[in-house]
Amino acid sequence: MDTSDASPDPLDLAALAEPNMSPVLGRYMDRSWSHGIGHRLYDTAGNGFLDFANGIAVTALGHTHPRVTAAIHAQVDRLIGPVHAIGFAESTVTLGRMLAETFPDPLDSVLFLNSGSETIDGAIKLARRVTGRPAIIAFRGAFHGRTIGATSVTSSSLNYRQGYEPLLPGVYHVPYPAVYRDFADDEAAATGACLAHIRELLRTVVAPTQVAAVLIEAVQGEGGYYPAPVAFLRGLRALCDEHGILLIADEVQSGLGRTGEMWAFQHADIVPDVVCVAKAIANGLPLSAIVTRRDLQERWGRGAHGTTYGGNPVACAAGVAVLETIRDEGLVANARARGAELTGGLRELMADFPGIGDVRGPGLMIGVEFVRDRRTREPDGATSEAVAAKAAEAGLLLLNCGNQHQVIRWIPPLDVTVPEIEEALALFERALRG
Ligand SMILES: Cc1ncc(COP(=O)(O)O)c(C=O)c1O
């Protein structure tokens, strides 16, 4: 940890927050943050931390990125408020075009909203309205957000659901092909079993003619950083096509180059009908988007959905700078290359630390799963949490995930460098040694 600017009397923001700030927000830590520069966050005592948490994959270009910050400053002096009830703002239209260009055909139509949860609710509404069908199939272990619609399709933790029922009716949860956790590394078995489960559901529980959409994270995030096998995603696409069901990809965490492809579904060479985008799109400003082919949004119908703040010109100016930086600096390729180095380094640590059961990518969306025993694969959330806490003490910010917090997720900035990867691996090894 860099302590060069250590202040003698640091501001304790947690104590100041105590009387008035709602305790409902879960926090991985309760440190007091002063500012961020590049890939480091600084606390109010002046300690610098290498930030590989990034507000959960939000500040994907790090903090106060010069290009993003300049774009925000310029837009703030021009037009701040959203104008879409009365017309268009240039940055919003520009980002709409640039975002659409990152998608394969025929995905070309963008609706800007504010948060990931909102895109999930919007996608559910779109699917129901366009298909005239009520049911949605979602995956166990998925996290899609906190609004009541997004909560209804979420099952990564009981705490997100209990006390809120009845949730949205017509939601069916099916097993996710978590290959390491549930299928002993057998991708074919995971693919076969999970597709068979959906077919059985469609044969015995809900008729395919009643199903509007299947909603999936191509790499499950909060649920434990489990990538779905390519064959499963292809089989799911075929199954949806067979029954006229829309395939919705939740790319809120996995999108924008994070996995070494611009969009995680591209690893399987499939094209979803609806894609939900948020988090990294504006590097920290609130912005999200639902992307589909044009005819779906036309059939959704004018005025069928709406937003006051979505597509805010300042957030969109930041979004333009984000996409330009990803393109100009080759950051999707960087995610692939640095991801391979980081995954390789973490796998080397497995030789000395038997508590690490698995290290898996893709790209810079890496899960390190802790187990009590490599043979039984019993999850070890206590060790995983303790190691993340030790890493923070050593100066490296990492977050847990998985339903028992047994996974440490690695989500470094997309423009992470080789020396930073080496530094992070050294700090992590120190944390593992306790
Ligand atoms: C995959 C996924 N979907 C949806 C959401 C919800 O996004 P938000 O918190 O912006 O509503 C998240 C947030 O972590 C997420 O990881």
PDBQT file of the ligand as one rigid body, heavy atoms in Angstrom, charges set to zero:
ROOT
HETATM    1  C1  LIG A 501     -25.379  -9.056 -14.560  1.00  0.00    +0.000 C 
HETATM    2  C2  LIG A 501     -26.042  -7.902 -13.885  1.00  0.00    +0.000 A 
HETATM    3  N1  LIG A 501     -27.262  -7.533 -14.279  1.00  0.00    +0.000 NA
HETATM    4  C3  LIG A 501     -27.913  -6.484 -13.710  1.00  0.00    +0.000 A 
HETATM    5  C4  LIG A 501     -27.335  -5.772 -12.682  1.00  0.00    +0.000 A 
HETATM    6  C5  LIG A 501     -28.077  -4.627 -12.045  1.00  0.00    +0.000 C 
HETATM    7  O1  LIG A 501     -27.491  -3.424 -12.400  1.00  0.00    +0.000 OA
HETATM    8  P1  LIG A 501     -27.779  -2.095 -11.519  1.00  0.00    +0.000 P 
HETATM    9  O2  LIG A 501     -27.180  -2.299 -10.188  1.00  0.00    +0.000 OA
HETATM   10  O3  LIG A 501     -27.117  -1.008 -12.340  1.00  0.00    +0.000 OA
HETATM   11  O4  LIG A 501     -29.254  -1.919 -11.475  1.00  0.00    +0.000 OA
HETATM   12  C6  LIG A 501     -26.059  -6.116 -12.242  1.00  0.00    +0.000 A 
HETATM   13  C7  LIG A 501     -25.419  -5.368 -11.133  1.00  0.00    +0.000 C 
HETATM   14  O5  LIG A 501     -24.461  -5.780 -10.529  1.00  0.00    +0.000 OA
HETATM   15  C8  LIG A 501     -25.397  -7.202 -12.851  1.00  0.00    +0.000 A 
HETATM   16  O6  LIG A 501     -24.173  -7.589 -12.460  1.00  0.00    +0.000 OA
ENDROOT
TORSDOF 0
